[in-house]
Amino acid sequence: MRPAGFLSERQRRFAWLGFLLAAFQAPMAAKLIDDASWLFAVVVALLVATVIIADDSARRRPAGVEAE
């Protein structure tokens, strides 16, 4: 059994969905909108990607090792 991260499987699926939606929305918005509001979608995608990466590292940590 793998050690669990801080996200449940359902939360992890939603995080991936949110990342993909934000990552695809940003270039489309940049092409269609003249202002820089598309940059917000890039920031959201980076934030969600950071959470997914942190959850991955927590899942790969050996079971007996505590976070510092």
ABEGO torsion letter per residue (X at the ends): XBBBBABBAAAAAAAAAAAAAAAAAAAAAAAABABAAAAAAAAAAAAAAAAAAAAAAAAABBAABBBX
